[in-house]
Each structure stands twice: as C-alpha cells, then as structure tokens.
C-alpha cells in the first residue's frame, strides 16, 4: 500500500516539475492535489484498512500531500521568477532615446542678477525698497542736492515727459525758481532713497533695485534703459569705515571670498565724501563697479533728518553689468534683444 | 585734462615713475585714465638719403628708391609716393619696425623684388595729418640716426586725467602739483617773480557794469612785444597738453591758463576801441561774430565784454570776438584776467552751445584771487622771447560786491570729522592733512577749528567739504572697514516674496522672461488697437519712439514676430514690468503700475485660461472672468476681462487677429495680462489644515447639455453649491458638440467625488446629493444626459 502512495507521489511530482507555466502548474495542482487525484483516491480507502495499518498509511498519504504541496510552491516560485525575468527582459528601454526636450523656463538675466543681489543684501540685514520709474524733478534731482542750475545734472542725460497735472492749484508744486515741475524718467534709483527717508524713521538699511533711464545711444556697454541697485544706510554713528566694510562684505558674498574691494575718491552731488568702488579679481585685475559715499548733509536735511544726529552712506551700481560680468556677455544689447536663442542659454 | 609730467616737476619734484605717480593721483581722486607718451618716436625708423629713384615698367603705383642709411650700403625700397628726389633725407622704417598703427614692416617682395623697409610720411609717424608724401627732413641731418633726433623730438609723459567737479583747481598743473606734493611731503613754492611795473603809467580802463556776473576784472598793459614763435620747450608742452602753439603771446596766455587755471586774454591795445573795457549784459537779440566766424545772437542773460566804446569784443569767459586776436604786428597788449559767476556761465554755455578751454574752467570755478600771480607769471614767461618787455604802471583791478574774500572761514568740528570718517584724528592731525593743500587752520577753540578755504577752491564752502579733504589726504584705504550692525531684519516684503513666487511658477511652467521696450511709437499703439492717450517723452532718443508704454502687447508681439523670423515659433513668454498710462492726470505722477503679461504663441485662449487657473491656485489670485466685457485689442469672442469688484485687474484670451497681422505675427497668440500692483498687493489667506478622510469615496459621472449662451462656470458653481461639503472633487473631463446635441448647445461631462470625513457614505446619501445637483442644474437650463 505504501508503495502505491510512493508511486502516486512520484508520478505527481514529475507532472509538477514538468509544468512549464504558472497556469499549467495550477492545472496540474488541481489534478494531483484535487479530489479526483490519485492521492485523494488512496485516502478514500483509508477507512477500509485494518486499524494497525491505518496509521502508517495515513501518515504516508499526509507526507506525500505535504511533499507535493511543497514541490508545487517551489515550482510556482521558479516559474514566477522566470516570468518576471522574461517580462523585464522584454521591457528593456534605451534611456538615451529621448524625444522630449527640456521645457524649463528662463528668468531674464537681469532678474537673475537682481535676485542674487537682493539675496546678498538681505543676508547683510537689508530690506528692499521700490519706487516709481516716472519721477518728479524734485525726487530725481532737487532733493539730491542738485538744484536746477546744478551743472552735474547735465551729465544725467535726462528723458523728460509731457505729463502735467491738471489741477489748477499747481502753485504748491512750483519749484522755488519758478519753473514748472517737470516729470521725467528717473535717471537713477536714488529718488527711492529720498522716498524711503521721507516715509520711515531711521535706522534704515535698504537696497533699491530698479529700472532707470538715460538719454544714451545704445552701444556695447550702454542702453537707454537699464537697471541699477542702490543701497542706503542711515543710523546713529555710521562712518565711512562702515561704508568700506559693507562694500567689502558685499564683494565677498557676491563674487567670492577671494575678491577684494577698494574705495577711491570721486564726486557725486548727493554724497560727501564720495568714492568710486573697485573690485579686485583673484588674478589681480580690477573692475570699476560703482559709486558710493557718505550721504550729504543737505540730502539728510531735505528729508527732514538732522545731520548731527544721523549719518549714513549710500552706494549704487549696475545690475546689468553684474550679469554681463558673470556670463561673459560682451554686448549689453544682446541682453535686451529678446532673441529666444539668447534667453535659452541661461 | 592732460597733465604733463615734466610740467609738474617744474612746479614741485614728483619724480619720473609715471605709473606710481598715476596711482597716487588716482588715490587722491584725480583718476588717471591713461598714461600717454606724446612726441615719442617710432623705434627702428632712421634717417636715410635718397640715392636715386627708378620706375619699374610693370608697376604703375609704386617706384623703386635706393637709399643710403649712412653705412654706405645701398638699400632698395619700393615706395608709393613720388615726392622725393636724389639727395633728400627721409625717414626709413627698417624691417622689423612696428609702426604706430600696429603694422610690422617686413621685407615683402613686389614683382619678386624685396623691399628693405618703408619710407614714411608724417602721418605714418604720428607727426600730423600729412600723408600726401614722404616726410622730407633737413638735408644736413646725420644719416642712420633715429629720425626723432633729426627732428628734435622729445617725448613727454602725459596723464589723461578724469577730473571731478569738486576739483576745479586741478584744471591747472599747479593744483595737481599742490595735491601731489602734499601727499609726497613736498610743498609748492609760489610761481612767477613779483611784478615790476617799471614802465610809464598806461592803463586799460574797466567799466564793470554788471558786477554781480563778474566779480573781478583786472588789466595790465605790456609793451615792447615782438610777436614770434614760442621757444621749443613751451610749444612742446602745449602740444603735449593738447593745444596748438600759435605765437609767443597766445602761447603764454594758454600756458598760464593750463598752469594756474587762470584763463586770460591779451588784447592789442592799439586796436582796442577807447583803450578799455566795458562789461555788461547783452541786449536781447544783440549779435556778435565770435572768433570761429559764427554770428551769435545773445540773450539778456549773456554777459558781453565790450570795448570802451561799448562795441562787443567777446562773450565773457566763453569766446572772443572775431577781431580780438593779436596780430604779427602787435607791440602793446592789454592783458585781461577776470572771473565770472559760475551758474550763469553754465546757462550761457548751454544756450550758445559753446565749450571752450576757458569757459569750462570758468564754469567749474577759477581762483578769484589768483590774478596778480597770473599776471606775474605771464610777464615772466613772455620775457623769455621779449627781453625788452615793459610792464606799465596803472594796472586796473576792478572788483564787485560779489567777489568772495580771499579766505573764507568755515567751522570744522574735530568730533564731526571722526564721526563721519571713523577716524581718531586730533586737531593737529587734521591740520597736518589740510594745511599743505592751502586750507589754513586759523583758530582752535576746543573741538571747533576755524579753517580758511583758499580762493582756488570755490567748490568748498561747508564743514563736510573739509571732511572730504581730510579723507582724501588721510587716504581712503587707511579709513578701515567695519560692518555695521543692521537693526533691521533682512527680508523681502510680502509683496516682493509673492512676485518671486509668481516668477518661479511661470518659469516652472516653462515660460521665458523677456524685457521689451519701455518706449513705443504712436503707430505701435494704433496697431495694437490701444488708445492714443499716452504720456510722451519730449526729448526722445529716437524720434517717434516717444510713447511711454501703457501696455506690453506691442513689445511682446514684436518679440514673437522677431523670433518667428528665425523660425522659432510656439514661444511661451512673459514679462513683468512697469506700464505708464496717463490716467486722469489729476495726480502729481501718472498711475504707473507693475504688470505681468504672458504670451503663448501657437496656443489658443484655453491655454491662457489654464494658466490663469494655475496662477489662481498657486498665487491665491482671485478675479471674475467676464467674457461679456472684451478688452480692446483682444479677440472679441475668445477673451475676457478679469475683474475684482468694479476694477479691471487683467485680461485673458487671445490677441485680436488683425492686431497679430499688424505686427506680422503668423501664429495665434494666447494672452494673459494682470495688474500686479493690485493682485500682488492682496495677501492671500494662509491655507488652514483640513483632515483628509479615512473613509472610501463615491465617484460618479454626470453629463449635462447646456446652451452655449450659459458659461460653463455657472454650471460648475451650481454643482459645487448643491454638492456642499460632501463634494470633495469636481472635474470637467469632456466637452462635446455634435450629433445628439442641439446646435446651440454642448454637452459638459463632469466627474464627481463625494466623501465624508467621519463615515462611509450610504447609497441613499449619495443618491440624495446627486438628485439635489440635478435639481439645481435643471434650473440653469441644463439637461442631464442619459
């Protein structure tokens, strides 16, 4: 009897191992382990056996069923892994066959430089102020120690507008010299300094980025419309050493720790002492960057601040220039060409 | 300003190391743009004698020249000029010579015959404009020597200095030398021997009519003059400084101006009407022919110098009259040295459009008390060529009330110097820095110094001006560096943060940022169907481009057309910038605002709408999409106004086809424009946490037929309202027009998801919500599709 069980098991095992697919295996399982299988049939005769044989025979059948189930599970795993492998093999992709092009967008180079500059100054404890691009003569010149007769004004090559306020009571706005106040395109972002000083109490630590306008014919280094960032600090006990220190901190934060800066005397009507600041590259060459100086007492007074109580410094330079310097652009006009082939490079 | 090094060394010893001197000058605020070597010769060009010349039958434009460079060797040279003959001495550039224009002379063969150098014209050697022929040198000069020797050329080192407005004194070599000397520890000695009026009394009278415009006017009469060329050294220096030598009298006049910053004029006394001067304002419309032969019409704001008979002989400080120059026969001159009020000088210069060496100096400010030493220096220099020069007694020195004192006192606080500069100077330290440049500390009263400002520094008048002088001579590089402790919190304003987020969203969606022109033409406005009511620039750089943009549409459409011309289509562009509509002109400044414009080329209005929805979601923007109000210039049936309350805050849709045609844009252009001054100004609500449901959702689809006249948005709103809190998601997934749907309607298919946060919804609950939605939508005229 035991031989019959062994024979049935062997036959069943052969069929299980021979199953070539999971479906086939399931079909085999149904036959060899099912109710109509040989082992099931042998189990039905268990009751008819003598008691002393019954135990051994039952054990043999159970062992056979267990062995068969284990074999089936093992075969199922084998077949499953083979099926996964063959699917994986069939699914192979060449990842360098790429049809899609990058679709990222592009912030304008001026924006990129602008935001980088803002971030550096934010790190130094500055906030960012903005103001109108169409300005009055007062904010662009007069409050900055440049009355109408000031010869330095001619160097700003101002673009004037025909905008006039309609109100009849324009007498309030007439300048002291009797001229009608002119509305112009700001030639620098300094008017924002005045607006800041008029609107908030010191201490002031602010930068003013923005678009400015000059009556300059476009060439490789000039555009009639360009961008500047200026800084203004007003506090108690601010000295020229703070100006030099701030310029140097900015230089190192923006360009790198191996850049240095220096100040050398220059002249601006709105600062005194005034300076030009230069940046030295690690290779020893210099870049002339911008102007700066201690805020002129007349400017403080024009903004209602007592020069004996408050002192401060201001600085300014071109944003476009920073972008050109960083990316090696030798003609500024390219930056404003809006040629997508230029924009996509950055 | 051209500063000649040898000239400086005449005034105070500064040395000969030009780069080092330039660096000191730059550190003092006299920025040296360039160090020039004027009058230097070209190495390798030597004198040679022409032996013979010969034409070559096959060369029409050149001939053969044989020369001897003093060594007895015959050298053959091809030459394109024919002005020399045997015996002439000419400059020969030997092979290997680098010419001023960068050319290197090589023995280049013509017709197979080598040229052993090149014969030079004056122009090729940088000696003038003459390029018509070879420079012929003196016949008796030595051969084989540098041509410069034969010509007596001597190089001058010249600094091209960019001077700032606060240093008028540096427009004379004396001022530069004084500053430089102080820095080098060397003091400048007074120039010019004292004046010795040994002659009889002869005066050139002065009638100072409009004295407020002319603080001081001096004359002195000099006779015994013989007009002749200047000595070589003076001519050379004047040339090095950029002036053309004329004759000894004019040259001395210019020399004194360049040395002492004291413009002056020598009049021939014999032809000076009435033998004197009258200084008065011009009459409106009065004319005078100036030195350059141009007839100038004066205004009542221009100052004239007239002769004693009131005949105008010059525009004061700006330019002399046509016949004011001295001539070869002049023997007696009236030397005039004056100063003029600066701001009116600027006005006259601008009005007349004349800039001269003298007017520029008067405009910046000359030494109002420098006339006597300038007269003395003039006499001293003119004596070099006119030993019989007589200085007549009777000098006139007319001053008006507007003449400032020779030394103007200003109070300077030692504490304020240190407060501004961050230094720890004491009174002695300050005096040691400013006294060498002529600022005398007259009194010390504790913290307060009384400092006299010298008359050659009209730019200085206040304490801060003195602090600047201290800083310059203390050295900007010695001031040190300290970082201030900002008491502000470094950050962007909420609006600036939102603007950055907006840019990130747009760039993340693949859009490229452009910056288009702020200035437009009138025709661009018309082409874009925009109102012609705009702000104009009164002095535009390009005639016609004088409109301040009220919209970015023209600029961006031009950009699209430009890129299309390079076969770059389908661009997605945006611009963030200011626009300047004129508004109602009731405010001091126009209602300038910041806006965003987006153009999606090759896409239709739905793309613009999708982007708007994206921005609503990302930025928390909110506005009503009103298709009944079509913005001008946009596609009438595919565009909408975006409004908040009664205010328009933007537009969305497509550019009008005829606008596209005007700008030469071939593609459709989806368009979105937003008023960021409005939209970014609103702080969006901060999203508050809501529990996500742990219970299953029920999803189902509903399709409605809705008349085209009813916006889908209305249906959408109605469904949301009816769905209430249980409707957690609503998505339009299909729009169908065609068979089975009426002609003037469409089918809108939505997927809905219902979900509660506290339970699994029963079939009855779901059915009741569905019924409610269907009920509400029916009221809108929507019909549920089976």
Interface residues (C-beta under 8 A of the other chain):
Chain A: X103 X104 X105 X106 X107 X108 X110 X111 X115 X118 X121 X122 X123 X124 X125 X126 X127 X128 X130 X132 X133 X134 X135 X136 X149 X151 X152 X154 X159 X160 X161 X162 X163 X164 X165 X166 X167 X173 X181 X183 X185 X203 X204 X205 X206 X211 X213 X215 X216 X217 X224 X225 X233 X235 X237 X238 X239 X240 X241 X242 X244 X245 X246 X248 X249 X262 X263 X264 X265 X266 X267 X269 X272 X273 X274 X275 X276 X294 X296 X297 X308 X311 X336 X338 X339 X340 X341 X343 X344
Chain B: X26 X27 X28 X29 X31 X164 X165 X166 X167 X342 X343 X346 X347 X350 X363 X364 X416 X419 X420 X421 X422 X462 X464 X465 X467 X468 X471 X472 X476 X477 X479 X480 X481 X482 X483 X484 X485 X486 X487 X488 X489 X490 X491 X492 X493 X496 X500 X503 X506 X507 X508 X509 X510 X511 X512 X513 X514 X515 X516 X517 X518 X519 X535 X536 X537 X538 X539 X540 X541 X548 X559 X562 X563 X566 X568 X571 X572 X573 X577 X578 X580 X582 X584 X585 X586 X587 X588 X589 X590 X592
